[in-house]
Amino acid sequence: MATQTTAQTERAAGTAQAVQPAGAGAQQDRRRERRNRDVLSAEWVKLELLRTAYATRGGLFAAMDPRAVIVWYLILAVAPWFTHDTASLTALFAIGVVSVFLARVGPLILGLFVIGLVGQVLSLLVVSLFFGGDSGTLWALVELNMKLGAVSLASMAAFVSLDPEKLSDALLAMRAPVLLAFGVSYGYRMLPIIVEEYTTVFDGFRLRSAPPQGKDFLKIRALIHWCTLVVKSFYPIMLNTAKSVRTTVEALEARGFTYAAENKTGRDLRLRYLKIGVLDVAVILVTLGLVALALWL
């Protein structure tokens, strides 16, 4: 009897061990499928834009002083326009690629950059060939796109690493107009509210309007219907944004925002945490050296 019970227990344990991997594999498949749906959803796009705007990914430049990041960006944004050499432009483009990886730029921004750059190159290629361009014309277009690509990569690496508060404080510290610094900070802070309101309005339009019935070639009518809803959803957002801006400005002025921003004591208290460190100087010096080496090639 004991031997029979032991055999049954061993068979049950073997069955459980055989079922467990299958269950674990099915669970992993479900997680992978859910992850793929999340990546391709509109909610993921919205969250990725907010992560980009608020610099939540970290990276090398996020740990630097915002004034040093702006100076670093200006170096890489101006350097490509001083040369027409292909080797120099390739080196500057490579510096931009490395900077993007150090800044941990999100996949959405990188994907849009790649699609835009490839589309621009192909469109210019088709136009130049259509109007009788030769190899010299194509080479000039390649150089132009390499310059624009290098500047775009530097822009992504710099501004993805700066949150609204740091960017606003850096502009104030560099003696930029108070309204410009406030506009940058306020625009970033309004971004989540505008995105959320737009999503609500768009969902409301979808619920109140019936989709096109029947089947057509490549679902053209459904695409036109969706684009129409996208455009219509912008009009209520414009009115809501204007009302929000007016209310916010009145509240800030009632609390003395303009006086506090222009007063020297208030400015010093706000910018007291800004300090140029060893990392900032090292990054700028290394960048200057690499740019000089690239222009020398």
RARA-V905591 format. One record per residue. N is the residue number from 1. RES is the residue in one letter. PHI is phi in whole degrees, 0 to 359 (NA if undefined). OMEGA is omega as a letter, one per 20 degrees, with the letter a starting at -180 (NA if undefined). D_FIRST is the distance of its C-alpha to the first C-alpha in whole Angstrom. Layout:
# RARA-V905591
n=<N,N>
res=<RES,RES>
phi=<PHI,PHI>
omega=<OMEGA,OMEGA>
d_first=<D_FIRST,D_FIRST>
This chain:
# RARA-V905591
n=<1,2,3,4,5,6,7,8,9,10,11,12,13,14,15,16,17,18,19,20,21,22,23,24,25,26,27,28,29,30,31,32,33,34,35,36,37,38,39,40,41,42,43,44,45,46,47,48,49,50,51,52,53,54,55,56,57,58,59,60,61,62,63,64,65,66,67,68,69,70,71,72,73,74,75,76,77,78,79,80,81,82,83,84,85,86,87,88,89,90,91,92,93,94,95,96,97,98,99,100,101,102,103,104,105,106,107,108,109,110,111,112,113,114,115,116,117,118,119,120,121,122,123,124,125,126,127,128,129,130,131,132,133,134,135,136,137,138,139,140,141,142,143,144,145,146,147,148,149,150,151,152,153,154,155,156,157,158,159,160,161,162,163,164,165,166,167,168,169,170,171,172,173,174,175,176,177,178,179,180,181,182,183,184,185,186,187,188,189,190,191,192,193,194,195,196,197,198,199,200,201,202,203,204,205,206,207,208,209,210,211,212,213,214,215,216,217,218,219,220,221,222,223,224,225,226,227,228,229,230,231,232,233,234,235,236,237,238,239,240,241,242,243,244,245,246,247,248,249,250,251,252,253,254,255,256,257,258,259,260,261,262,263,264,265,266,267,268,269,270,271,272,273,274,275,276,277,278,279,280,281,282,283,284,285,286,287,288,289,290,291,292,293,294,295,296,297>
res=<M,A,T,Q,T,T,A,Q,T,E,R,A,A,G,T,A,Q,A,V,Q,P,A,G,A,G,A,Q,Q,D,R,R,R,E,R,R,N,R,D,V,L,S,A,E,W,V,K,L,E,L,L,R,T,A,Y,A,T,R,G,G,L,F,A,A,M,D,P,R,A,V,I,V,W,Y,L,I,L,A,V,A,P,W,F,T,H,D,T,A,S,L,T,A,L,F,A,I,G,V,V,S,V,F,L,A,R,V,G,P,L,I,L,G,L,F,V,I,G,L,V,G,Q,V,L,S,L,L,V,V,S,L,F,F,G,G,D,S,G,T,L,W,A,L,V,E,L,N,M,K,L,G,A,V,S,L,A,S,M,A,A,F,V,S,L,D,P,E,K,L,S,D,A,L,L,A,M,R,A,P,V,L,L,A,F,G,V,S,Y,G,Y,R,M,L,P,I,I,V,E,E,Y,T,T,V,F,D,G,F,R,L,R,S,A,P,P,Q,G,K,D,F,L,K,I,R,A,L,I,H,W,C,T,L,V,V,K,S,F,Y,P,I,M,L,N,T,A,K,S,V,R,T,T,V,E,A,L,E,A,R,G,F,T,Y,A,A,E,N,K,T,G,R,D,L,R,L,R,Y,L,K,I,G,V,L,D,V,A,V,I,L,V,T,L,G,L,V,A,L,A,L,W,L>
phi=<NA,295,296,294,295,296,296,295,296,295,295,294,295,296,296,296,293,287,283,298,298,296,295,295,296,295,294,296,296,295,296,295,295,295,295,295,294,295,293,268,267,292,295,296,298,296,295,293,295,292,298,293,291,255,51,265,269,78,109,295,286,291,273,268,293,298,294,294,294,294,297,300,295,297,298,284,281,268,304,298,273,259,213,239,284,293,296,295,295,296,294,294,296,295,299,296,296,297,296,297,290,292,276,58,292,290,293,294,294,296,297,296,296,295,297,294,293,295,296,293,297,294,294,295,296,296,295,295,291,292,264,81,285,249,294,297,295,297,294,296,293,297,298,298,291,293,296,297,295,297,294,295,297,296,296,298,296,283,278,288,271,247,279,301,293,295,296,296,293,295,295,295,295,268,63,283,302,298,294,294,297,294,296,296,295,292,299,295,289,280,302,298,294,295,297,294,294,296,299,296,295,296,296,296,297,294,288,271,240,279,289,298,266,88,248,220,290,57,55,294,294,295,293,296,297,294,295,296,294,298,289,297,290,285,293,296,294,299,294,296,293,298,294,294,297,297,297,293,297,297,294,292,293,295,264,78,293,297,295,293,285,270,287,295,295,295,295,295,294,288,261,293,280,284,215,279,250,295,299,298,296,296,296,293,294,296,295,299,296,293,294,298,295,293,288,282,297>
omega=<r,r,r,r,r,r,r,r,r,r,r,r,r,r,r,r,r,a,a,r,r,r,r,r,r,r,r,r,r,r,r,r,r,r,r,r,r,a,a,a,r,r,r,r,r,r,r,r,r,r,r,a,a,r,a,a,a,a,a,a,r,r,a,r,a,r,r,r,r,r,r,r,a,r,a,r,a,a,a,a,r,a,r,a,a,r,r,r,r,r,r,r,r,r,r,r,r,r,r,r,r,r,r,r,a,a,a,a,r,r,r,r,a,r,r,a,r,r,r,r,a,a,r,r,a,a,a,r,a,a,r,r,r,a,r,r,r,a,r,r,r,r,r,r,r,r,r,r,r,r,r,r,r,r,r,a,a,a,r,a,a,r,a,a,r,r,r,r,r,r,r,r,r,r,r,r,a,a,r,r,r,a,r,a,a,r,r,a,r,a,r,a,a,r,r,r,r,r,r,a,a,r,r,r,r,r,a,a,a,r,r,r,r,a,r,a,r,r,a,a,r,r,r,r,a,r,r,r,r,a,a,a,a,a,r,r,r,r,r,r,r,r,r,r,a,r,a,r,r,r,r,r,r,r,r,a,a,r,a,a,a,r,a,a,r,r,a,r,a,a,a,a,a,r,r,a,a,r,a,a,a,a,a,r,r,r,r,r,r,r,r,r,r,r,r,a,NA>
d_first=<0,4,5,5,6,9,10,11,12,14,16,17,19,20,21,23,25,26,27,29,31,32,33,35,37,37,38,41,42,43,44,47,48,49,51,53,53,55,57,58,59,62,61,60,63,65,62,63,67,67,65,68,70,69,68,65,63,65,66,69,72,70,71,74,77,78,82,81,78,81,84,81,81,85,85,82,84,87,87,86,90,92,91,90,89,86,84,85,83,80,80,80,78,75,76,75,72,71,72,70,67,68,68,65,67,64,63,65,69,68,67,70,72,71,72,75,76,75,77,80,80,80,82,85,84,85,88,90,89,90,94,94,93,93,90,92,92,88,88,90,87,84,86,86,83,82,84,82,79,79,81,78,75,77,77,74,73,75,75,71,71,74,72,75,76,77,79,81,81,82,85,86,86,88,91,90,91,89,89,87,85,84,84,81,79,79,78,75,74,75,73,70,71,73,70,68,71,71,68,68,71,70,67,69,71,68,67,71,71,70,69,71,70,69,69,71,72,70,69,73,73,70,71,75,73,71,74,76,74,74,77,78,75,78,80,79,78,81,82,79,80,84,83,80,83,85,83,82,86,87,84,85,88,88,86,89,87,90,92,89,88,92,92,92,90,88,87,87,84,82,83,82,79,80,80,81,78,78,75,78,81,79,77,81,82,80,80,84,84,81,84,87,85,84,88,89,87>
